[in-house]
Amino acid sequence: MEFAELIKTPRVDGVVLRRPFLPTVEGTLCLTGHHLILSSRQDNTEELWLLHANIDAIEKRFVGSLGTIIVKCKDLRVIQLDIPGMEECLNIASSIEINNGINPSMEIDL
């Protein structure tokens, strides 16, 4: 079974990317079998392509219907993703955890 088959929510619109000392970017978050991609689809705006293997840990926070995922990378970057919708946020977080083996209780034997 491919990891791509385990992704419950492959795309979410209206996600806000926050990084230290850089401007925020609002766009579409796509989760693939190998990457987490955020693109605003505007000219002169940076895209984020994050390889799943570069993710060290994630943290989930919820305020009302807004979910926040804080991604801590192996290269010491810290990335915050504000995701509208609690269900979408939980689906994205669980997909990342399963792929990276961050949560051993959710690992799937292949």
Phi and psi restraints in degrees (value plus and minus 20) as a CYANA .aco file:
   2 GLU   PHI     -99.0   -59.0
   2 GLU   PSI     131.2   171.2
   3 PHE   PHI     -81.8   -41.8
   3 PHE   PSI     -55.4   -15.4
   4 ALA   PHI     -78.1   -38.1
   4 ALA   PSI     -48.2    -8.2
   5 GLU   PHI     -94.0   -54.0
   5 GLU   PSI     -38.3     1.7
   6 LEU   PHI    -111.1   -71.1
   6 LEU   PSI     -26.6    13.4
   7 ILE   PHI     -96.5   -56.5
   7 ILE   PSI      95.1   135.1
   8 LYS   PHI     -99.3   -59.3
   8 LYS   PSI     -56.9   -16.9
   9 THR   PHI    -147.5  -107.5
   9 THR   PSI      76.6   116.6
  10 PRO   PHI     -98.3   -58.3
  10 PRO   PSI     -38.3     1.7
  11 ARG   PHI    -167.3  -127.3
  11 ARG   PSI     116.3   156.3
  12 VAL   PHI    -156.1  -116.1
  12 VAL   PSI     109.0   149.0
  13 ASP   PHI    -112.0   -72.0
  13 ASP   PSI     136.8   176.8
  14 GLY   PHI      57.3    97.3
  14 GLY   PSI       5.6    45.6
  15 VAL   PHI    -106.2   -66.2
  15 VAL   PSI     117.7   157.7
  16 VAL   PHI    -127.5   -87.5
  16 VAL   PSI     105.0   145.0
  17 LEU   PHI    -118.2   -78.2
  17 LEU   PSI     106.3   146.3
  18 ARG   PHI    -143.1  -103.1
  18 ARG   PSI     110.9   150.9
  19 ARG   PHI    -155.9  -115.9
  19 ARG   PSI     129.0   169.0
  20 PRO   PHI     -80.5   -40.5
  20 PRO   PSI     113.6   153.6
  21 PHE   PHI      46.7    86.7
  21 PHE   PSI      -6.6    33.4
  22 LEU   PHI    -148.0  -108.0
  22 LEU   PSI     131.9   171.9
  23 PRO   PHI     -87.0   -47.0
  23 PRO   PSI     133.7   173.7
  24 THR   PHI     -92.7   -52.7
  24 THR   PSI     133.0   173.0
  25 VAL   PHI    -149.5  -109.5
  25 VAL   PSI     107.8   147.8
  26 GLU   PHI    -127.3   -87.3
  26 GLU   PSI     113.8   153.8
  27 GLY   PHI    -192.3  -152.3
  27 GLY   PSI    -174.8  -134.8
  28 THR   PHI    -125.0   -85.0
  28 THR   PSI     110.3   150.3
  29 LEU   PHI    -118.9   -78.9
  29 LEU   PSI     106.7   146.7
  30 CYS   PHI    -139.9   -99.9
  30 CYS   PSI     115.8   155.8
  31 LEU   PHI    -134.1   -94.1
  31 LEU   PSI      99.1   139.1
  32 THR   PHI    -132.8   -92.8
  32 THR   PSI    -196.7  -156.7
  33 GLY   PHI     -86.9   -46.9
  33 GLY   PSI     -40.6    -0.6
  34 HIS   PHI    -144.9  -104.9
  34 HIS   PSI     -41.9    -1.9
  35 HIS   PHI    -152.1  -112.1
  35 HIS   PSI     136.5   176.5
  36 LEU   PHI    -130.1   -90.1
  36 LEU   PSI      99.5   139.5
  37 ILE   PHI    -141.2  -101.2
  37 ILE   PSI     112.5   152.5
  38 LEU   PHI    -144.9  -104.9
  38 LEU   PSI     106.1   146.1
  39 SER   PHI    -156.0  -116.0
  39 SER   PSI     115.0   155.0
  40 SER   PHI    -110.0   -70.0
  40 SER   PSI     -31.1     8.9
  41 ARG   PHI      40.0    80.0
  41 ARG   PSI      10.8    50.8
  42 GLN   PHI    -140.7  -100.7
  42 GLN   PSI     134.2   174.2
  43 ASP   PHI     -89.0   -49.0
  43 ASP   PSI     132.4   172.4
  44 ASN   PHI      39.9    79.9
  44 ASN   PSI       5.8    45.8
  45 THR   PHI    -140.3  -100.3
  45 THR   PSI     116.0   156.0
  46 GLU   PHI     -89.6   -49.6
  46 GLU   PSI     125.7   165.7
  47 GLU   PHI    -125.7   -85.7
  47 GLU   PSI     135.2   175.2
  48 LEU   PHI    -133.1   -93.1
  48 LEU   PSI     103.5   143.5
  49 TRP   PHI    -140.8  -100.8
  49 TRP   PSI      88.6   128.6
  50 LEU   PHI    -136.9   -96.9
  50 LEU   PSI      97.5   137.5
  51 LEU   PHI     -89.7   -49.7
  51 LEU   PSI     113.2   153.2
  52 HIS   PHI     -75.8   -35.8
  52 HIS   PSI     -54.4   -14.4
  53 ALA   PHI     -86.0   -46.0
  53 ALA   PSI     -37.0     3.0
  54 ASN   PHI    -106.7   -66.7
  54 ASN   PSI     -26.0    14.0
  55 ILE   PHI    -105.4   -65.4
  55 ILE   PSI     105.5   145.5
  56 ASP   PHI    -115.8   -75.8
  56 ASP   PSI     -64.0   -24.0
  57 ALA   PHI    -176.2  -136.2
  57 ALA   PSI     136.3   176.3
  58 ILE   PHI    -151.9  -111.9
  58 ILE   PSI     134.8   174.8
  59 GLU   PHI    -152.7  -112.7
  59 GLU   PSI     116.5   156.5
  60 LYS   PHI    -132.0   -92.0
  60 LYS   PSI     118.0   158.0
  61 ARG   PHI    -157.3  -117.3
  61 ARG   PSI     127.4   167.4
  62 PHE   PHI    -153.5  -113.5
  62 PHE   PSI     115.0   155.0
  63 VAL   PHI    -154.1  -114.1
  63 VAL   PSI      86.9   126.9
  64 GLY   PHI      43.0    83.0
  64 GLY   PSI    -146.6  -106.6
  65 SER   PHI    -115.8   -75.8
  65 SER   PSI     -17.0    23.0
  66 LEU   PHI    -115.8   -75.8
  66 LEU   PSI     109.2   149.2
  67 GLY   PHI    -131.1   -91.1
  67 GLY   PSI     124.6   164.6
  68 THR   PHI    -144.0  -104.0
  68 THR   PSI     111.3   151.3
  69 ILE   PHI    -134.4   -94.4
  69 ILE   PSI     103.6   143.6
  70 ILE   PHI    -122.6   -82.6
  70 ILE   PSI      98.8   138.8
  71 VAL   PHI    -123.1   -83.1
  71 VAL   PSI     102.8   142.8
  72 LYS   PHI    -125.7   -85.7
  72 LYS   PSI      99.9   139.9
  73 CYS   PHI    -115.2   -75.2
  73 CYS   PSI     139.7   179.7
  74 LYS   PHI     -88.7   -48.7
  74 LYS   PSI     -40.3    -0.3
  75 ASP   PHI    -112.2   -72.2
  75 ASP   PSI      -2.4    37.6
  76 LEU   PHI      53.6    93.6
  76 LEU   PSI     -10.9    29.1
  77 ARG   PHI     -94.7   -54.7
  77 ARG   PSI     129.1   169.1
  78 VAL   PHI    -144.0  -104.0
  78 VAL   PSI     104.3   144.3
  79 ILE   PHI    -143.6  -103.6
  79 ILE   PSI     112.6   152.6
  80 GLN   PHI    -131.7   -91.7
  80 GLN   PSI     109.3   149.3
  81 LEU   PHI    -136.5   -96.5
  81 LEU   PSI      95.8   135.8
  82 ASP   PHI    -113.7   -73.7
  82 ASP   PSI      95.4   135.4
  83 ILE   PHI    -134.4   -94.4
  83 ILE   PSI     102.9   142.9
  84 PRO   PHI     -92.7   -52.7
  84 PRO   PSI     108.1   148.1
  85 GLY   PHI      80.5   120.5
  85 GLY   PSI      99.2   139.2
  86 MET   PHI     -86.2   -46.2
  86 MET   PSI     -60.8   -20.8
  87 GLU   PHI     -83.4   -43.4
  87 GLU   PSI     -63.6   -23.6
  88 GLU   PHI     -82.4   -42.4
  88 GLU   PSI     -62.1   -22.1
  89 CYS   PHI     -82.5   -42.5
  89 CYS   PSI     -65.6   -25.6
  90 LEU   PHI     -83.3   -43.3
  90 LEU   PSI     -60.3   -20.3
  91 ASN   PHI     -84.3   -44.3
  91 ASN   PSI     -64.1   -24.1
  92 ILE   PHI     -83.7   -43.7
  92 ILE   PSI     -67.0   -27.0
  93 ALA   PHI     -82.2   -42.2
  93 ALA   PSI     -63.8   -23.8
  94 SER   PHI     -88.1   -48.1
  94 SER   PSI     -55.0   -15.0
  95 SER   PHI     -84.2   -44.2
  95 SER   PSI     -61.8   -21.8
  96 ILE   PHI     -85.5   -45.5
  96 ILE   PSI     -63.1   -23.1
  97 GLU   PHI     -82.8   -42.8
  97 GLU   PSI     -63.3   -23.3
  98 ILE   PHI     -84.1   -44.1
  98 ILE   PSI     -64.7   -24.7
  99 ASN   PHI     -84.1   -44.1
  99 ASN   PSI     -59.2   -19.2
 100 ASN   PHI    -113.2   -73.2
 100 ASN   PSI     -25.7    14.3
 101 GLY   PHI      47.4    87.4
 101 GLY   PSI       5.5    45.5
 102 ILE   PHI     -87.9   -47.9
 102 ILE   PSI     -57.9   -17.9
 103 ASN   PHI    -129.0   -89.0
 103 ASN   PSI      77.3   117.3
 104 PRO   PHI     -78.1   -38.1
 104 PRO   PSI     -47.2    -7.2
 105 SER   PHI     -90.7   -50.7
 105 SER   PSI     -34.6     5.4
 106 MET   PHI    -126.6   -86.6
 106 MET   PSI     -13.8    26.2
 107 GLU   PHI     -86.1   -46.1
 107 GLU   PSI     127.3   167.3
 108 ILE   PHI    -136.8   -96.8
 108 ILE   PSI     109.1   149.1
 109 ASP   PHI     -96.4   -56.4
 109 ASP   PSI     107.1   147.1
